[in-house]
Amino acid sequence: MSCGGDGDGDGSEGFSPTQTAADTSRFSGEPPFVAESRKAEARASVSADTERARAEAERRLAQVKGRGNATGDVSLTG
């Protein structure tokens, strides 16, 4: 049994696949590779900002003398 044609099986009639270009004028957003690239850039930026903040906190804590005692400043409710 064949799909279309006269059924003689020679493949000369019936479905013939052709490749057409996508109509990109209707696409929204960005191609996946661009979106992934921007996500990677954002992750790198956040990582860099986090590392800078960590280094600054470490630098400031290194200047603190003694152990400190924050128990009077901390409370728990709830």
Buried (B, 14 or more C-beta within 10 A) or exposed (E): EEEEEEEEEEEEEEEEEEEEEEEEEEEEEEEEEEEEEEEEEEEEEEEEEEEEEEEEEEEEEEEEEEEEEEEEEEEEEE
